[in-house]
């Protein structure tokens, strides 16, 4: 597994610098066909472990889904350095005070790190997790404003060489919506895996 560290001492956002335990960059397979993009490290999760979506409730729920999709080699969703077949990252790299929503300035300051990661990971499928991540990446990736996550959850949106599938945040998603997302992405993963195998013959 690889943790991409495009910055190890960023001080662009004073309130985040004062609050964070660590800068949490993306983690997983590089390159990877699938990239999950969350909002920011959780104060009980990535801010403690250094790996996005680990330890806390949201992390365990996402890791459980990755195991079901075959995107993790783990059997325990509580693993804090999981062996992934995908890449997991966040829009903002530091935990905001009080676990609040990142500000527009904080998002703008961090987005260059995300674009760097995307260039290295070269994903074919991008999964923005929650409203904040979806609103941040849809305009630059697809040239369109993001609708509320409740309206586009588990919808496949196609761009140039990529598919974007928004996902409700694991802290708020119902089992039914989780099942709906899995039902949408699993066939897409299978089709792309078939193409990859065909290309190797």
C-alpha positions as CSV (number, residue, x, y, z in Angstrom):
1,X,0.0,0.0,0.0
2,X,1.1,3.5,-0.6
3,X,0.3,6.8,1.1
4,X,0.9,9.7,-1.2
5,X,2.4,12.7,0.6
6,X,2.3,15.8,-1.6
7,X,2.8,18.0,1.4
8,X,4.2,17.0,4.9
9,X,4.1,20.4,6.6
10,X,1.3,22.4,5.0
11,X,0.3,25.6,7.0
12,X,-2.2,27.1,4.6
13,X,-5.1,26.9,7.0
14,X,-4.2,28.2,10.5
15,X,-7.3,26.8,12.3
16,X,-6.7,23.3,10.8
17,X,-3.0,23.4,11.6
18,X,-3.9,24.2,15.3
19,X,-6.5,21.4,15.5
20,X,-5.0,18.5,13.5
21,X,-2.9,15.6,14.9
22,X,-1.5,15.0,11.4
23,X,-1.9,15.7,7.7
24,X,-3.9,12.8,6.2
25,X,-3.2,12.2,2.5
26,X,-4.7,9.5,0.3
27,X,-3.9,5.8,0.8
28,X,-4.2,2.7,-1.2
29,X,-3.2,1.1,-4.5
30,X,-1.3,3.3,-7.0
31,X,-2.4,3.2,-9.8
32,X,-6.0,2.2,-9.0
33,X,-9.1,1.9,-11.1
34,X,-11.4,3.2,-8.4
35,X,-10.8,6.3,-6.2
36,X,-13.0,7.2,-3.2
37,X,-13.0,10.9,-2.1
38,X,-14.4,12.0,1.2
39,X,-14.7,15.3,3.0
40,X,-12.0,15.4,5.7
41,X,-10.3,13.1,8.2
42,X,-12.5,12.2,11.2
43,X,-11.2,13.2,14.6
44,X,-11.7,9.7,15.8
45,X,-10.6,8.1,12.5
46,X,-8.0,9.3,10.0
47,X,-6.8,12.1,12.2
48,X,-5.6,9.4,14.6
49,X,-4.6,6.6,12.3
50,X,-3.2,8.7,9.3
51,X,-5.3,6.6,6.9
52,X,-8.6,8.0,5.5
53,X,-11.8,6.2,6.6
54,X,-10.4,4.0,9.2
55,X,-11.2,3.3,12.9
56,X,-14.4,5.5,13.3
57,X,-17.9,4.4,12.4
58,X,-17.8,5.9,9.0
59,X,-14.5,4.3,8.2
60,X,-15.6,0.9,9.4
61,X,-18.8,1.1,7.3
62,X,-16.8,2.1,4.2
63,X,-14.2,-0.5,4.7
64,X,-17.0,-3.2,5.1
65,X,-18.3,-2.1,1.7
66,X,-14.9,-2.2,0.1
67,X,-14.5,-5.8,1.3
68,X,-17.8,-6.7,-0.2
69,X,-16.9,-5.2,-3.5
70,X,-13.5,-6.9,-3.6
71,X,-11.7,-3.6,-3.3
72,X,-10.1,-4.6,-0.1
73,X,-8.0,-7.7,0.7
74,X,-9.0,-7.6,4.4
75,X,-11.7,-9.6,6.2
76,X,-11.8,-7.2,9.2
77,X,-13.2,-3.7,8.3
78,X,-11.5,-2.4,11.5
79,X,-8.0,-2.8,10.0
80,X,-6.2,0.5,10.3
81,X,-3.8,0.0,7.4
82,X,-6.0,-2.1,5.0
83,X,-4.6,-3.7,1.9
84,X,-6.7,-2.0,-0.8
85,X,-7.3,-2.5,-4.5
86,X,-8.6,1.0,-4.7
87,X,-7.5,4.5,-3.5
88,X,-9.1,6.4,-0.6
89,X,-8.6,10.1,0.0
90,X,-10.3,13.3,1.2
91,X,-10.9,16.8,-0.2
92,X,-9.4,18.4,2.9
93,X,-6.3,16.8,4.5
94,X,-6.7,18.0,8.1
95,X,-9.5,17.5,10.7
96,X,-11.5,20.7,11.2
97,X,-12.1,22.0,14.7
98,X,-15.1,20.3,16.3
99,X,-15.4,18.1,13.2
100,X,-17.1,20.9,11.5
101,X,-17.6,21.2,7.7
102,X,-14.5,22.6,5.9
103,X,-14.8,26.1,4.7
104,X,-14.6,27.1,1.0
105,X,-11.1,28.5,1.5
106,X,-9.9,25.3,3.2
107,X,-11.3,23.3,0.3
108,X,-9.6,25.5,-2.2
109,X,-6.3,25.3,-0.4
110,X,-6.4,21.5,-0.4
111,X,-7.7,20.8,-3.9
112,X,-4.3,21.0,-5.6
113,X,-3.2,18.0,-3.5
114,X,-6.2,16.0,-4.7
115,X,-5.4,16.8,-8.3
116,X,-1.8,15.7,-7.8
117,X,-3.1,12.4,-6.3
118,X,-5.5,11.9,-9.2
119,X,-2.7,12.3,-11.7
120,X,-0.7,9.6,-10.0
121,X,-3.6,7.2,-9.3
122,X,-5.2,7.6,-12.8
123,X,-8.7,6.3,-11.7
124,X,-11.4,5.2,-14.1
125,X,-14.2,5.4,-11.5
126,X,-14.4,8.2,-9.0
127,X,-16.7,8.0,-6.0
128,X,-17.2,11.4,-4.2
129,X,-18.6,10.6,-0.7
130,X,-21.2,13.0,0.6
131,X,-22.3,16.5,-0.4
132,X,-19.1,18.4,0.2
133,X,-16.9,16.1,-1.9
134,X,-19.5,15.9,-4.6
135,X,-19.9,19.7,-4.9
136,X,-16.1,20.2,-4.9
137,X,-15.2,17.8,-7.7
138,X,-18.2,17.6,-10.1
139,X,-17.7,21.1,-11.7
140,X,-14.0,20.6,-12.6
141,X,-14.4,17.0,-13.6
142,X,-17.7,17.0,-15.5
143,X,-18.3,20.7,-16.1
144,X,-21.6,20.7,-14.2
145,X,-22.8,21.8,-10.8
146,X,-23.6,19.1,-8.3
147,X,-27.2,18.4,-7.3
148,X,-27.9,17.4,-3.7
149,X,-26.5,14.0,-2.8
150,X,-30.0,12.6,-2.2
151,X,-30.8,13.1,-5.9
152,X,-27.6,11.8,-7.4
153,X,-26.6,9.1,-4.9
154,X,-25.6,5.9,-6.9
155,X,-26.2,7.6,-10.3
156,X,-23.4,7.0,-12.8
157,X,-22.2,10.3,-14.4
158,X,-19.9,10.0,-17.3
159,X,-17.0,12.4,-18.1
160,X,-14.0,12.2,-20.4
161,X,-12.5,8.8,-19.7
162,X,-14.1,8.5,-16.2
163,X,-17.3,7.5,-14.5
164,X,-18.4,9.5,-11.3
165,X,-20.7,7.7,-8.9
166,X,-21.7,9.9,-5.9
167,X,-22.2,8.1,-2.6
168,X,-24.1,9.2,0.5
169,X,-21.8,9.6,3.4
170,X,-21.3,6.4,5.5
171,X,-22.3,8.2,8.7
172,X,-25.7,8.9,7.2
173,X,-26.4,6.2,4.6
174,X,-29.1,3.7,5.1
175,X,-28.6,0.0,4.5
176,X,-31.0,0.3,1.5
177,X,-28.9,3.1,-0.1
178,X,-25.7,1.2,0.6
179,X,-27.2,-1.8,-1.2
180,X,-28.3,0.5,-4.1
181,X,-24.8,1.8,-4.5
182,X,-23.2,-1.6,-4.4
183,X,-25.8,-2.8,-7.0
184,X,-24.8,0.0,-9.3
185,X,-21.0,-0.1,-9.0
186,X,-20.5,-3.9,-8.9
187,X,-21.5,-4.6,-12.5
188,X,-19.4,-1.6,-13.6
189,X,-16.4,-3.1,-11.8
190,X,-17.1,-6.5,-13.4
191,X,-17.3,-5.1,-16.9
192,X,-14.1,-3.1,-16.6
193,X,-12.3,-6.2,-15.1
194,X,-13.5,-8.2,-18.1
195,X,-12.0,-5.5,-20.5
196,X,-8.7,-5.6,-18.6
197,X,-8.5,-9.4,-18.8
198,X,-9.4,-9.2,-22.5
199,X,-6.5,-6.8,-23.1
200,X,-4.0,-9.1,-21.5
201,X,-4.6,-12.0,-24.0
